[in-house]
Amino acid sequence: MERRTFLRTAAIGGSAAVLGGTLWRGAAYAAPAQPGTGPYGALGSPNANGIRLPAGFSSRVVARSGQTVSGTSYTWHNAPDGGACYADGTGWIYVSNSEINPSGGASAVRFSAAGAITGAYRILSSTRQNCAGGKTPWNTWLSCEEVDRGYVYETDPWGVQAAVRRDALGRFKHEAAAADPVRKVIYLTEDETNGCFYRFRPTTWGNLSSGTLEVLVAGSGTSGPVTWATVPDPTGATATRNQVSGAKRFNGGEGCHYADNTCWFTTKGDNRVWQYNAAAQTIELAYDDSLVTGGAAPLTGVDNVTGSSSGDLFVAEDGGNMEICIITPNDVVAPFLRIDGQSSSEITGPAFSPDGTRLYFSSQRGTSGSSSGGITYEVTGPFRA
């Protein structure tokens, strides 16, 4: 069953119709994505940047760790990680975290309407191991600390307003965040081998200073209905994942992306892409490398995830063979790009420009395998709308 078909069925018939009376099963109701021919075709030979792309696509280097961003006086940070794009008048801004502990933080690059770099600057300093995060509907960047009892910092992509620590979103090993403007919640992943999936309900939508942190509660399988329970103590004096009986465990929560009543998130410990249907309050697997049939799994080392306007998911690999893979709405998974010669790195921070014509991402450790060797790229081409 296609993901869109599943969502339609859930919306029309409710969760009972989708589940057919069965509560939890060991496998998804819809078969997870399987390898096939992607919408952009085969990858070509490595270009000058060592990136294999489909025909019609090109790449450029935007920034390198420890080096001045072209046309600016700003030195790009080490270990670039999660990122997002923001419309800026006629141009746009790309925000990128720094997964360094201590002194992680985040930086931004500003682009003109033609894609020329017009500025670069710091937007968050003196934080720890800022891994992924998420964009809010009110155009701030939630930068997440991937450390024990880590915080979420709300930052200004324009670098004008000071960053604010948002204690109410809980203290745990934060990975990524995704905003759901329909239900007015923020979804949060946790990078622990027995981590959980959370949502935060602000007292006032658009203001993250107060609200309720909840954890997903469900059965032991991979598909079925879920509920949410309040985390009694978001300060994490007792680990948030251990405060609610029946909280569902996920093996190493990573990227998180919301669109069309669905929140997709990845778990690196078992190479899975999950989808939470927020309308029906159910979860299922969108991808599981152990359930791939008829050949080798094209996507391994799942990590950051983003989506395009066409409904395609773009999942970056931490390890694997350094690919960004695409999962289409009809459940086909295929490589979109591959970086050669950087096997000691990982791909991070995929995000589309506001017009959907450019994809930004980083190789966190580049060719050197060191956090000081990070490279941030832009890919331009005929992305489908």
C-alpha positions as CSV (number, residue, x, y, z in Angstrom):
1,M,0.0,0.0,0.0
2,E,1.4,3.4,-0.9
3,R,1.9,5.8,2.0
4,R,-0.6,8.3,0.5
5,T,-3.2,5.5,0.2
6,F,-2.6,4.6,3.8
7,L,-3.1,8.2,5.0
8,R,-6.3,8.6,2.8
9,T,-7.7,5.3,4.2
10,A,-6.9,6.4,7.8
11,A,-8.5,9.8,7.3
12,I,-11.7,8.3,5.8
13,G,-12.2,5.2,7.8
14,G,-10.3,5.8,11.0
15,S,-7.7,3.6,12.7
16,A,-10.2,0.7,13.2
17,A,-10.6,0.4,9.4
18,V,-6.9,0.5,8.8
19,L,-6.1,-2.0,11.5
20,G,-8.9,-4.4,10.8
21,G,-9.4,-5.1,14.5
22,T,-5.7,-6.1,15.0
23,L,-3.9,-4.1,17.6
24,W,-0.2,-4.9,17.3
25,R,1.7,-7.0,14.8
26,G,5.4,-7.8,14.3
27,A,5.4,-6.4,10.8
28,A,3.9,-3.3,9.2
29,Y,0.4,-3.4,7.6
30,A,1.8,-1.8,4.5
31,A,5.0,-3.4,3.1
32,P,8.0,-1.1,3.8
33,A,9.7,0.5,0.8
34,Q,11.6,-1.8,-1.5
35,P,14.5,-1.1,-3.9
36,G,13.6,0.1,-7.4
37,T,14.4,2.6,-10.0
38,G,14.3,6.1,-8.6
39,P,12.6,9.0,-10.3
40,Y,16.0,10.5,-11.3
41,G,17.6,7.4,-12.7
42,A,21.1,6.0,-12.2
43,L,24.0,7.8,-10.6
44,G,26.7,9.1,-12.8
45,S,30.5,9.1,-12.4
46,P,32.0,11.2,-9.6
47,N,32.2,14.9,-10.4
48,A,35.0,17.3,-9.4
49,N,33.6,17.2,-5.8
50,G,33.6,13.4,-5.7
51,I,29.8,13.3,-5.8
52,R,27.9,10.9,-8.0
53,L,24.6,12.5,-9.2
54,P,21.8,11.7,-11.6
55,A,21.9,13.3,-15.1
56,G,21.0,17.0,-15.0
57,F,22.3,17.7,-11.5
58,S,25.4,19.5,-10.4
59,S,27.1,20.4,-7.1
60,R,29.3,23.0,-5.5
61,V,31.1,23.4,-2.2
62,V,29.4,26.1,0.0
63,A,31.8,26.0,3.0
64,R,34.6,24.0,4.6
65,S,35.3,23.6,8.3
66,G,38.1,25.9,9.5
67,Q,38.0,28.0,6.3
68,T,36.5,31.3,5.5
69,V,33.2,31.1,3.7
70,S,33.7,32.5,0.2
71,G,32.9,36.2,0.0
72,T,32.7,36.6,3.8
73,S,35.0,36.9,6.8
74,Y,33.3,34.1,8.7
75,T,35.1,30.9,9.5
76,W,32.9,27.8,9.0
77,H,32.4,25.6,12.0
78,N,33.7,22.0,12.6
79,A,31.5,18.9,12.3
80,P,28.5,20.4,10.4
81,D,25.4,18.5,11.2
82,G,21.6,19.2,11.1
83,G,20.3,22.0,9.0
84,A,17.3,23.9,7.5
85,C,16.5,26.6,5.0
86,Y,14.6,29.8,5.5
87,A,13.2,32.3,3.0
88,D,14.9,35.7,3.2
89,G,13.3,38.3,1.0
90,T,14.3,37.3,-2.5
91,G,17.0,34.9,-1.2
92,W,17.3,32.3,1.6
93,I,19.4,31.2,4.6
94,Y,20.9,27.8,5.3
95,V,21.4,27.0,9.0
96,S,23.8,24.3,10.2
97,N,24.6,22.8,13.6
98,S,28.1,22.0,14.9
99,E,28.4,18.6,16.6
100,I,31.3,19.6,18.8
101,N,31.5,19.1,22.6
102,P,32.1,21.6,24.1
103,S,31.4,24.8,22.1
104,G,29.1,23.3,19.5
105,G,26.5,25.8,18.5
106,A,25.2,26.7,15.0
107,S,26.0,29.0,12.0
108,A,24.2,30.3,9.0
109,V,25.0,31.1,5.3
110,R,22.9,33.7,3.5
111,F,22.2,33.5,-0.3
112,S,20.9,36.0,-2.9
113,A,18.0,35.2,-5.2
114,A,20.6,34.0,-7.7
115,G,22.3,31.7,-5.2
116,A,25.3,33.8,-4.5
117,I,26.7,33.7,-1.0
118,T,26.1,37.1,0.6
119,G,26.9,36.5,4.3
120,A,27.8,34.0,7.0
121,Y,27.6,34.3,10.7
122,R,27.2,32.6,14.1
123,I,23.6,32.1,15.6
124,L,24.4,29.9,18.6
125,S,27.5,29.6,20.8
126,S,28.8,27.8,23.9
127,T,26.5,24.8,23.7
128,R,27.4,21.1,23.5
129,Q,27.3,18.7,20.6
130,N,24.5,20.3,18.6
131,C,23.5,17.4,16.4
132,A,20.2,17.8,14.5
133,G,17.1,20.0,15.3
134,G,14.1,21.3,13.4
135,K,12.5,24.3,11.8
136,T,9.5,26.0,13.4
137,P,6.5,27.5,11.5
138,W,7.5,30.9,13.0
139,N,10.9,30.6,11.4
140,T,13.2,29.8,14.2
141,W,15.7,26.9,14.4
142,L,15.6,24.4,17.2
143,S,19.1,23.3,17.8
144,C,19.3,20.1,19.9
145,E,22.2,19.0,22.2
146,E,23.0,15.3,21.8
147,V,24.4,14.8,25.3
148,D,23.0,13.3,28.5
149,R,20.4,15.7,29.8
150,G,20.9,17.9,26.8
151,Y,18.8,21.0,26.0
152,V,17.0,22.4,23.0
153,Y,17.9,26.0,22.0
154,E,15.6,28.2,20.0
155,T,17.7,30.3,17.7
156,D,17.2,33.1,15.2
157,P,18.4,32.2,11.6
158,W,19.0,35.9,10.9
159,G,21.3,36.1,14.0
160,V,19.6,39.2,15.3
161,Q,17.8,37.8,18.4
162,A,19.7,36.0,21.1
163,A,19.2,32.2,21.3
164,V,16.9,31.0,24.1
165,R,17.3,27.7,26.0
166,R,13.9,25.9,26.0
167,D,13.9,23.9,29.2
168,A,10.3,22.8,28.9
169,L,11.1,20.6,25.9
170,G,12.9,18.3,28.3
171,R,16.4,17.3,29.2
172,F,17.6,14.1,27.4
173,K,19.9,13.2,24.5
174,H,18.1,15.2,22.0
175,E,18.5,14.5,18.3
176,A,15.9,16.1,16.0
177,A,12.7,18.0,16.1
178,A,9.7,18.5,13.8
179,A,6.8,20.9,14.1
180,D,3.2,19.8,13.5
181,P,1.2,23.0,12.9
182,V,-2.2,21.1,12.7
183,R,-2.0,19.6,16.2
184,K,0.3,22.4,17.4
185,V,3.0,20.1,18.8
186,I,6.8,19.6,18.4
187,Y,7.9,16.0,17.8
188,L,11.3,15.0,19.3
189,T,13.6,12.1,18.8
190,E,16.1,10.7,21.4
191,D,19.5,9.2,20.5
192,E,19.6,6.3,23.0
193,T,19.6,2.6,22.2
194,N,16.4,2.4,24.4
195,G,15.2,5.9,23.6
196,C,11.7,7.2,23.1
197,F,9.7,9.4,20.8
198,Y,8.3,12.5,22.3
199,R,6.0,15.4,21.6
200,F,5.8,18.8,23.2
201,R,2.5,20.7,23.5
202,P,3.2,24.4,24.1
203,T,0.8,26.3,26.4
204,T,0.6,28.8,23.5
205,W,1.5,27.8,20.0
206,G,4.5,29.8,18.9
207,N,5.8,30.2,22.4
208,L,8.0,27.3,23.7
209,S,8.6,28.7,27.1
210,S,6.0,26.4,28.7
211,G,3.9,23.4,27.9
212,T,3.6,19.6,28.4
213,L,6.2,17.0,27.4
214,E,4.7,13.7,26.4
215,V,6.1,10.3,25.4
216,L,4.7,7.8,22.9
217,V,3.1,4.7,24.5
218,A,2.5,1.6,22.4
219,G,2.9,-2.1,22.1
220,S,6.0,-4.0,21.3
221,G,5.5,-4.5,17.5
222,T,6.2,-2.2,14.6
223,S,2.7,-1.3,13.6
224,G,-0.4,-0.2,15.5
225,P,-2.3,2.4,17.4
226,V,-0.5,4.6,19.9
227,T,-1.3,6.9,22.8
228,W,0.6,9.7,24.5
229,A,1.4,10.0,28.3
230,T,2.8,13.1,30.2
231,V,6.4,12.9,31.3
232,P,6.1,13.8,35.0
233,D,9.6,15.4,35.3
234,P,11.0,17.0,32.1
235,T,14.1,18.1,34.0
236,G,15.5,14.6,33.5
237,A,16.6,14.1,37.1
238,T,15.2,10.6,36.4
239,A,15.8,9.8,32.7
240,T,12.7,11.0,30.8
241,R,12.6,7.7,28.9
242,N,12.2,5.7,32.2
243,Q,9.4,7.7,33.8
244,V,6.3,6.3,32.0
245,S,5.5,2.6,32.1
246,G,4.8,1.3,28.6
247,A,6.7,4.0,26.7
248,K,7.7,2.6,23.4
249,R,11.5,2.1,22.9
250,F,13.3,3.1,19.7
251,N,16.9,2.0,18.9
252,G,18.8,5.3,18.4
253,G,16.4,8.0,17.3
254,E,17.8,10.2,14.6
255,G,16.2,12.5,11.9
256,C,12.6,13.7,12.1
257,H,10.5,15.3,9.4
258,Y,6.8,16.3,9.4
259,A,4.5,16.8,6.4
260,D,0.9,16.0,5.5
261,N,-0.3,14.7,8.9
262,T,2.7,12.4,9.1
263,C,5.9,12.5,11.1
264,W,8.7,10.4,9.7
265,F,11.7,9.6,11.9
266,T,14.7,7.3,11.7
267,T,16.4,4.9,14.1
268,K,20.0,4.1,13.4
269,G,20.3,1.0,15.6
270,D,18.0,-1.0,13.4
271,N,18.1,1.0,10.1
272,R,14.5,1.8,10.1
273,V,12.4,4.7,8.9
274,W,9.2,5.0,10.9
275,Q,6.0,7.0,10.1
276,Y,3.7,8.3,12.7
277,N,0.2,9.0,11.3
278,A,-0.9,11.9,13.5
279,A,-4.5,11.9,12.2
280,A,-5.1,8.2,13.0
281,Q,-2.5,8.0,15.9
282,T,-0.8,5.0,14.5
283,I,2.7,4.1,13.6
284,E,4.2,1.8,10.9
285,L,7.5,1.2,9.1
286,A,8.2,3.1,6.0
287,Y,11.5,1.3,5.5
288,D,13.5,-1.5,7.2
289,D,16.7,-2.7,5.7
290,S,16.2,-6.2,7.2
291,L,12.9,-6.5,5.2
292,V,14.4,-5.7,1.8
293,T,13.8,-8.5,-0.6
294,G,15.6,-9.3,-3.9
295,G,19.0,-7.9,-3.3
296,A,21.1,-5.7,-1.0
297,A,19.5,-2.9,1.0
298,P,20.2,0.4,-0.7
299,L,19.8,2.5,2.4
300,T,21.8,1.7,5.6
301,G,23.1,3.9,8.4
302,V,19.9,5.9,8.4
303,D,20.3,9.4,9.9
304,N,18.9,12.9,9.0
305,V,15.8,13.1,6.9
306,T,14.0,15.8,5.0
307,G,11.2,15.9,2.4
308,S,10.5,17.6,-0.9
309,S,7.3,19.2,-2.2
310,S,6.7,16.1,-4.3
311,G,6.3,14.0,-1.2
312,D,9.7,12.2,-1.6
313,L,11.8,11.6,1.5
314,F,15.5,12.2,1.3
315,V,17.4,10.1,4.0
316,A,21.1,10.7,4.6
317,E,23.4,7.9,5.6
318,D,25.8,7.9,8.6
319,G,28.1,5.2,7.2
320,G,26.6,2.9,4.6
321,N,28.2,4.0,1.4
322,M,27.8,7.7,2.0
323,E,24.5,8.2,0.1
324,I,21.4,10.2,0.3
325,C,18.6,7.9,-0.6
326,I,15.1,8.7,-1.8
327,I,11.9,7.0,-0.6
328,T,9.1,7.9,-3.0
329,P,5.4,8.1,-2.1
330,N,4.9,4.8,-3.9
331,D,7.4,3.1,-1.6
332,V,10.4,2.8,-3.9
333,V,13.8,3.4,-2.2
334,A,16.9,4.3,-4.4
335,P,20.1,6.2,-4.1
336,F,19.9,9.9,-5.1
337,L,23.6,10.7,-4.6
338,R,26.8,9.2,-3.4
339,I,30.0,10.8,-2.1
340,D,33.1,8.9,-3.0
341,G,36.4,8.9,-1.0
342,Q,34.8,9.9,2.3
343,S,34.1,6.6,4.0
344,S,35.1,7.9,7.4
345,S,32.5,10.6,7.4
346,E,28.7,10.8,7.4
347,I,26.1,12.9,5.5
348,T,24.2,15.4,7.6
349,G,21.8,18.3,7.4
350,P,19.8,17.8,4.2
351,A,17.5,20.7,3.5
352,F,15.8,22.2,0.4
353,S,15.9,25.8,-0.5
354,P,12.5,27.5,-0.2
355,D,11.8,27.1,-4.0
356,G,12.8,23.4,-3.9
357,T,15.5,23.7,-6.6
358,R,18.6,23.3,-4.4
359,L,19.5,20.7,-1.8
360,Y,22.0,21.5,1.0
361,F,23.9,18.9,3.1
362,S,27.2,18.3,4.7
363,S,29.9,15.6,4.9
364,Q,30.6,16.0,8.6
365,R,34.2,14.9,8.5
366,G,35.0,15.2,4.7
367,T,38.0,13.4,3.2
368,S,40.1,13.7,6.3
369,G,37.8,11.8,8.7
370,S,38.2,14.5,11.2
371,S,35.6,17.0,12.6
372,S,37.8,19.8,11.3
373,G,37.4,18.5,7.7
374,G,33.7,19.0,7.3
375,I,32.3,20.1,3.9
376,T,29.0,21.7,3.2
377,Y,27.5,21.2,-0.3
378,E,24.8,22.4,-2.5
379,V,23.2,20.3,-5.3
380,T,21.1,22.0,-8.0
381,G,19.0,20.3,-10.6
382,P,15.5,19.3,-11.8
383,F,14.0,18.2,-8.5
384,R,10.4,17.2,-9.2
385,A,7.6,19.3,-7.7
